[in-house]
Amino acid sequence: MLPLHADARATSRMSAAYVLEALHDEDVHERARRGLLQGRALVERLVRDAIAGGHIDAARDPAIETDLLLALTGFTPLLELGVISPEAALAAIDLHLDRLFTTRGPGPL
């Protein structure tokens, strides 16, 4: 989901343009919203499955964990504009996933 290579950068830029269009066109807005809601539901289902399988601590809130995972896509503009390096983004994501997929309890983020 991160723009780390040419194809992903092209997709990222098309997605950004689509979001901008959705802010001004009600039909595009509704289609984009539905797509994002479906994507979020899929991620939450995966988080719930990971909790049920014992891969994520049962004390974690699946809705919050889903939102935190999706927030990681916020690295895209930071990468595109050279604010952070791909290595820094990947290190942050790896750290978050390591913390998430421990079963020792939620602990600090």
C-alpha positions as CSV (number, residue, x, y, z in Angstrom):
1,M,0.0,0.0,0.0
2,L,3.0,2.3,0.3
3,P,4.5,4.0,-2.8
4,L,7.9,2.2,-2.6
5,H,8.2,1.4,-6.3
6,A,7.1,2.9,-9.6
7,D,3.8,1.0,-10.0
8,A,2.8,1.7,-6.4
9,R,3.7,5.4,-6.8
10,A,1.4,5.5,-9.9
11,T,-1.4,3.8,-8.0
12,S,-0.9,6.1,-5.0
13,R,-1.1,9.2,-7.2
14,M,-4.3,8.0,-9.0
15,S,-5.8,7.3,-5.6
16,A,-5.0,10.8,-4.4
17,A,-6.6,12.2,-7.5
18,Y,-9.7,10.0,-7.0
19,V,-10.0,11.3,-3.4
20,L,-9.8,14.9,-4.5
21,E,-12.5,14.3,-7.2
22,A,-14.6,12.6,-4.5
23,L,-14.6,15.8,-2.5
24,H,-16.4,17.6,-5.3
25,D,-18.5,14.9,-7.0
26,E,-21.3,13.2,-4.9
27,D,-21.4,10.1,-7.1
28,V,-17.6,9.6,-6.9
29,H,-17.8,10.4,-3.1
30,E,-20.3,7.7,-2.5
31,R,-18.5,5.1,-4.6
32,A,-15.2,5.9,-2.9
33,R,-16.8,5.8,0.6
34,R,-18.4,2.4,-0.1
35,G,-15.1,1.0,-1.3
36,L,-13.2,2.3,1.7
37,L,-15.9,0.9,4.1
38,Q,-15.6,-2.5,2.4
39,G,-11.8,-2.3,2.7
40,R,-12.0,-1.4,6.3
41,A,-14.4,-4.2,7.0
42,L,-12.0,-6.7,5.4
43,V,-9.1,-5.4,7.6
44,E,-11.2,-5.6,10.7
45,R,-12.3,-9.2,9.8
46,L,-8.6,-10.1,9.5
47,V,-7.8,-8.5,12.9
48,R,-10.7,-10.3,14.5
49,D,-9.5,-13.6,13.0
50,A,-6.0,-12.9,14.3
51,I,-7.4,-12.3,17.8
52,A,-9.5,-15.5,17.6
53,G,-6.5,-17.4,16.5
54,G,-4.4,-16.1,19.4
55,H,-2.0,-14.1,17.2
56,I,-3.2,-10.8,18.7
57,D,-3.9,-10.4,22.4
58,A,-7.7,-10.8,23.1
59,A,-7.6,-7.7,25.2
60,R,-7.1,-5.5,22.2
61,D,-10.0,-3.7,20.6
62,P,-10.4,-4.9,17.0
63,A,-12.0,-1.7,15.8
64,I,-9.1,0.5,17.3
65,E,-6.5,-1.9,16.0
66,T,-8.1,-1.8,12.5
67,D,-8.0,2.0,12.6
68,L,-4.4,2.1,13.7
69,L,-3.4,-0.3,10.9
70,L,-5.3,1.8,8.3
71,A,-3.6,5.0,9.7
72,L,-0.3,3.5,8.6
73,T,-1.4,4.3,5.1
74,G,-0.9,7.9,6.1
75,F,2.8,7.5,5.4
76,T,2.0,7.8,1.6
77,P,2.1,11.6,1.4
78,L,5.1,11.7,3.7
79,L,6.9,9.3,1.4
80,E,5.8,11.0,-1.8
81,L,7.0,14.4,-0.7
82,G,10.3,13.1,0.7
83,V,9.5,14.0,4.4
84,I,10.5,10.5,5.5
85,S,12.4,7.7,3.9
86,P,11.0,4.4,2.8
87,E,13.3,2.8,5.4
88,A,11.8,5.0,8.2
89,A,8.2,4.1,7.2
90,L,9.0,0.4,7.0
91,A,10.7,0.5,10.4
92,A,7.7,2.2,12.0
93,I,5.3,-0.3,10.4
94,D,7.4,-3.2,11.4
95,L,7.6,-2.0,15.0
96,H,3.8,-1.5,15.1
97,L,3.2,-5.0,13.7
98,D,5.6,-6.5,16.2
99,R,3.8,-4.8,19.0
100,L,0.4,-5.8,17.6
101,F,1.2,-9.5,17.1
102,T,2.5,-10.1,20.5
103,T,0.2,-11.9,22.9
104,R,1.6,-10.4,26.0
105,G,-1.1,-7.7,26.3
106,P,-1.7,-4.4,24.7
107,G,1.1,-2.4,26.4
108,P,2.1,1.0,25.2
109,L,2.1,1.9,21.5
